[in-house]
Amino acid sequence: MKSLLTRVGLFVMVAALIGGAAGCSKKPKNTTPLPTGRSGAAAPTQPIPVDAGSGTGRLGGNNAVTPTDIGGNRNNTGYDGSPTLTELGNLNPADKQQDRTKFASDTIYFEYDKSNVKPQYSANLSNVADYLKANPTESVLIEGNCDERGTEEYNRALGERRALSVRDRLLALGVNTDQIATISFGEEKPAELGQTEAAYAKNRRAEFVLLLGSEAAR
């Protein structure tokens, strides 16, 4: 009887061991949770690039400014809050006596956001060029101006393009390069205050300032 009980106990033990082994074999080998989605992704360490064509330039459909857009100015390094003299050659306007009345009626006006000189101003240019060629000791400062629409940086560059466009026309008429200097005031020197089309039209201009030679200045 004792031998029978011993055999039964061994049978039960073996059956329990076999059952336990079968239960373990059903467990997954890898219990590490698999990633789902990108919720655990690390935040980017670099700023997200912004389209270079957005957020630049001016309101009102004007284009962004690039280094090649600044009217051929070789010396400008950007807007710094003060007028920028360009293409001076050997001319220093600060050393000259200025006459703002001589060519007051020859002021050239521009279309919105444009720097090309319209054909209607050919007589104005000829008047200035003829005088300078007949008076080689005198020179002229061309001041480029804009209306107030747009950023200061853009308007400064646009004013330069306008002044340099007029300069190129005078050079084409035979004026000596050392008799011409240009400067841009951007929107800083409006001819007429007000946010009207009439005021804007008067502010989009290039003015001629006669710089008297040493003999005339005495």
Backbone hydrogen bonds in HBPLUS format (Angstrom, degrees):
<---DONOR---> <-ACCEPTOR-->    atom                        ^
c    i                          cat <-CA-CA->   ^        H-A-AA   ^      H-
h    n   atom  resd res      DA  || num        DHA   H-A  angle D-A-AA Bond
n    s   type  num  typ     dist DA aas  dist angle  dist       angle   num
A0005-LEU N   A0001-MET O   3.06 MM   4  6.41 160.6  2.10 152.9 156.8     1
A0006-THR N   A0002-LYS O   3.06 MM   4  6.27 151.5  2.14 142.5 150.6     2
A0007-ARG N   A0003-SER O   3.07 MM   4  6.33 151.5  2.16 141.9 148.9     3
A0008-VAL N   A0004-LEU O   2.95 MM   4  6.25 157.6  2.00 151.8 157.9     4
A0009-GLY N   A0005-LEU O   2.90 MM   4  6.13 158.4  1.95 148.3 153.9     5
A0010-LEU N   A0006-THR O   3.08 MM   4  6.32 156.5  2.14 145.7 151.5     6
A0011-PHE N   A0007-ARG O   2.99 MM   4  6.24 153.7  2.06 146.1 153.4     7
A0012-VAL N   A0008-VAL O   2.97 MM   4  6.28 157.4  2.02 150.5 155.9     8
A0013-MET N   A0009-GLY O   3.05 MM   4  6.24 160.3  2.09 148.3 153.5     9
A0014-VAL N   A0010-LEU O   2.97 MM   4  6.19 161.4  2.01 150.8 155.3    10
A0015-ALA N   A0011-PHE O   2.95 MM   4  6.16 159.4  2.00 148.5 154.3    11
A0016-ALA N   A0012-VAL O   2.96 MM   4  6.18 153.9  2.02 147.8 154.8    12
A0017-LEU N   A0013-MET O   3.03 MM   4  6.32 157.1  2.08 148.5 154.3    13
A0018-ILE N   A0014-VAL O   3.00 MM   4  6.26 157.4  2.06 150.3 156.1    14
A0019-GLY N   A0015-ALA O   2.97 MM   4  6.15 160.3  2.01 147.9 153.3    15
A0020-GLY N   A0016-ALA O   2.96 MM   4  6.16 155.8  2.02 147.1 153.5    16
A0021-ALA N   A0017-LEU O   3.08 MM   4  6.26 155.3  2.14 144.3 150.6    17
A0022-ALA N   A0018-ILE O   3.08 MM   4  6.31 154.5  2.15 146.5 153.2    18
A0023-GLY N   A0019-GLY O   3.08 MM   4  6.34 151.6  2.16 145.7 152.8    19
A0024-CYS N   A0020-GLY O   3.16 MM   4  6.42 155.1  2.23 149.2 154.4    20
A0025-SER N   A0021-ALA O   3.28 MM   4  6.46 148.6  2.38 144.8 152.2    21
A0026-LYS N   A0023-GLY O   3.33 MM   3  5.69 158.1  2.38 107.8 113.9    22
A0027-LYS N   A0024-CYS O   3.17 MM   3  5.66 165.5  2.19 116.8 121.0    23
A0041-ALA N   A0038-ARG O   3.04 MM   3  5.20 166.4  2.06 109.9 114.0    24
A0054-SER N   A0051-ASP O   3.12 MM   3  5.69 171.0  2.13 119.8 122.2    25
A0069-ASP N   A0066-THR O   2.84 MM   3  5.29 161.1  1.87 120.1 126.6    26
A0073-ASN N   A0070-ILE O   2.99 MM   3  5.92 169.3  2.00 134.4 137.8    27
A0086-THR N   A0182-THR O   2.98 MM  96  5.43 162.9  2.01 145.4 147.2    28
A0091-LEU N   A0088-LEU O   3.09 MM   3  5.38 163.6  2.11 129.3 130.9    29
A0095-ASP N   A0092-ASN O   2.98 MM   3  5.79 160.9  2.02 126.7 131.7    30
A0096-LYS N   A0093-PRO O   3.06 MM   3  5.26 166.1  2.08 113.8 117.0    31
A0212-LEU N   A0097-GLN O   2.86 MM 115  5.36 163.8  1.89 166.1 164.4    32
A0099-ASP N   A0210-LEU O   2.80 MM 111  4.98 153.5  1.87 149.4 154.9    33
A0210-LEU N   A0099-ASP O   2.98 MM 111  4.98 145.8  2.10 156.3 145.7    34
A0104-ALA N   A0101-THR O   3.30 MM   3  4.98 172.4  2.31 103.8 105.2    35
A0106-ASP N   A0103-PHE O   2.96 MM   3  5.15 156.2  2.01 108.9 116.6    36
A0108-ILE N   A0206-ALA O   3.06 MM  98  5.22 169.5  2.07 154.0 154.3    37
A0206-ALA N   A0108-ILE O   2.76 MM  98  5.22 143.6  1.89 149.8 159.5    38
A0110-PHE N   A0204-ARG O   2.88 MM  94  5.40 156.7  1.93 142.6 144.8    39
A0114-LYS N   A0111-GLU O   3.12 MM   3  5.31 150.2  2.21 136.4 128.8    40
A0121-TYR N   A0118-LYS O   3.07 MM   3  6.03 171.9  2.08 131.0 133.0    41
A0122-SER N   A0119-PRO O   3.11 MM   3  5.61 155.8  2.18 126.5 124.4    42
A0125-LEU N   A0121-TYR O   3.12 MM   4  6.43 163.3  2.15 154.9 158.4    43
A0126-SER N   A0122-SER O   2.95 MM   4  6.17 158.9  1.99 149.5 155.7    44
A0127-ASN N   A0123-ALA O   2.98 MM   4  6.11 152.7  2.06 144.7 151.5    45
A0128-VAL N   A0124-ASN O   3.18 MM   4  6.49 161.0  2.22 150.3 154.1    46
A0129-ALA N   A0125-LEU O   2.87 MM   4  6.03 168.7  1.88 155.4 159.3    47
A0130-ASP N   A0126-SER O   2.85 MM   4  5.84 165.4  1.87 148.2 152.5    48
A0131-TYR N   A0127-ASN O   3.26 MM   4  6.34 158.4  2.31 139.8 145.3    49
A0132-LEU N   A0128-VAL O   3.06 MM   4  6.31 165.4  2.09 153.6 157.4    50
A0133-LYS N   A0129-ALA O   2.96 MM   4  6.13 161.3  1.99 154.6 159.7    51
A0134-ALA N   A0130-ASP O   3.08 MM   4  6.19 144.4  2.22 140.1 149.3    52
A0135-ASN N   A0131-TYR O   2.97 MM   4  6.12 118.9  2.35 138.4 154.7    53
A0135-ASN N   A0132-LEU O   3.15 MM   3  4.94 141.7  2.31  92.4 103.7    54
A0138-GLU N   A0135-ASN O   2.98 MM   3  5.67 165.6  2.00 124.8 129.5    55
A0139-SER N   A0211-LEU O   2.96 MM  72  5.00 165.4  1.98 147.9 152.1    56
A0211-LEU N   A0139-SER O   2.76 MM  72  5.00 176.7  1.76 140.4 139.5    57
A0140-VAL N   A0179-GLN O   2.82 MM  39  6.15 155.4  1.88 150.9 156.2    58
A0181-ALA N   A0140-VAL O   3.00 MM  41  6.41 149.5  2.09 158.0 164.8    59
A0141-LEU N   A0209-VAL O   2.82 MM  68  4.99 159.4  1.86 143.9 151.1    60
A0209-VAL N   A0141-LEU O   2.84 MM  68  4.99 152.3  1.92 145.1 153.7    61
A0142-ILE N   A0181-ALA O   2.84 MM  39  6.24 164.3  1.87 152.3 155.4    62
A0183-ILE N   A0142-ILE O   2.89 MM  41  6.23 146.9  2.00 167.6 164.4    63
A0143-GLU N   A0207-GLU O   2.89 MM  64  5.14 163.9  1.92 150.4 155.2    64
A0207-GLU N   A0143-GLU O   2.99 MM  64  5.14 150.6  2.07 140.0 144.9    65
A0144-GLY N   A0183-ILE O   2.81 MM  39  6.19 167.6  1.82 159.2 163.0    66
A0185-PHE N   A0144-GLY O   2.98 MM  41  6.15 171.4  1.99 170.9 169.1    67
A0145-ASN N   A0205-ARG O   2.87 MM  60  5.31 147.9  1.97 174.1 173.4    68
A0146-CYS N   A0186-GLY O   2.73 MM  40  5.21 141.8  1.87 144.7 137.5    69
A0155-ASN N   A0151-THR O   3.00 MM   4  6.18 167.5  2.01 152.6 156.3    70
A0156-ARG N   A0152-GLU O   2.87 MM   4  6.02 150.5  1.96 147.3 155.1    71
A0157-ALA N   A0153-GLU O   3.14 MM   4  6.40 159.9  2.18 146.6 151.4    72
A0158-LEU N   A0154-TYR O   2.83 MM   4  6.08 157.5  1.88 152.5 159.8    73
A0159-GLY N   A0155-ASN O   2.84 MM   4  5.91 156.5  1.89 143.7 149.9    74
A0160-GLU N   A0156-ARG O   3.12 MM   4  6.36 146.6  2.23 139.2 147.7    75
A0161-ARG N   A0157-ALA O   3.00 MM   4  6.34 155.3  2.06 146.7 153.3    76
A0162-ARG N   A0158-LEU O   3.01 MM   4  6.30 155.0  2.08 149.1 155.5    77
A0163-ALA N   A0159-GLY O   3.02 MM   4  6.25 164.0  2.04 146.9 151.0    78
A0164-LEU N   A0160-GLU O   2.85 MM   4  5.98 165.8  1.87 156.5 160.5    79
A0165-SER N   A0161-ARG O   2.89 MM   4  5.93 142.8  2.03 139.0 149.1    80
A0166-VAL N   A0162-ARG O   3.12 MM   4  6.40 156.8  2.18 149.2 153.9    81
A0167-ARG N   A0163-ALA O   2.94 MM   4  6.20 156.6  2.00 144.1 151.5    82
A0168-ASP N   A0164-LEU O   2.94 MM   4  6.12 158.5  1.98 145.1 149.5    83
A0169-ARG N   A0165-SER O   3.26 MM   4  6.55 146.0  2.38 138.0 146.5    84
A0169-ARG N   A0166-VAL O   3.07 MM   3  5.14 121.2  2.43  96.6 111.5    85
A0170-LEU N   A0166-VAL O   3.06 MM   4  6.45 153.2  2.14 152.9 160.1    86
A0171-LEU N   A0167-ARG O   2.96 MM   4  6.27 158.5  2.00 155.7 161.9    87
A0172-ALA N   A0168-ASP O   3.01 MM   4  6.19 151.1  2.10 140.6 148.2    88
A0173-LEU N   A0169-ARG O   3.17 MM   4  6.43 128.1  2.45 133.6 146.4    89
A0173-LEU N   A0170-LEU O   3.05 MM   3  5.03 134.4  2.26  94.6 107.7    90
A0175-VAL N   A0170-LEU O   3.16 MM   5  5.71 165.9  2.19 146.6 143.7    91
A0174-GLY N   A0171-LEU O   3.02 MM   3  5.20 160.6  2.05 108.5 112.6    92
A0179-GLN N   A0176-ASN O   2.95 MM   3  5.47 162.2  1.98 118.7 123.2    93
A0180-ILE N   A0177-THR O   3.35 MM   3  5.67 162.3  2.38 114.3 114.6    94
A0188-GLU N   A0185-PHE O   2.94 MM   3  5.52 163.8  1.96 144.4 143.7    95
A0200-TYR N   A0196-THR O   2.92 MM   4  6.17 167.0  1.94 155.5 159.5    96
A0201-ALA N   A0197-GLU O   2.94 MM   4  6.04 157.8  1.99 145.6 151.1    97
A0202-LYS N   A0198-ALA O   3.31 MM   4  6.55 147.7  2.42 139.3 146.5    98
A0203-ASN N   A0199-ALA O   3.15 MM   4  6.37 135.1  2.36 145.0 157.3    99
A0203-ASN N   A0200-TYR O   3.10 MM   3  5.15 133.3  2.32  97.4 110.5   100
A0204-ARG N   A0200-TYR O   3.18 MM   4  6.42 130.6  2.44 149.0 160.4   101
A0205-ARG N   A0203-ASN O   3.12 MM   2  5.61 119.6  2.50 108.1  91.9   102
A0217-ALA N   A0213-GLY O   2.98 MM   4  6.07 141.2  2.13 150.6 162.1   103
A0218-ARG N   A0215-GLU O   3.38 MM   3  5.66 155.3  2.45 103.5 110.1   104
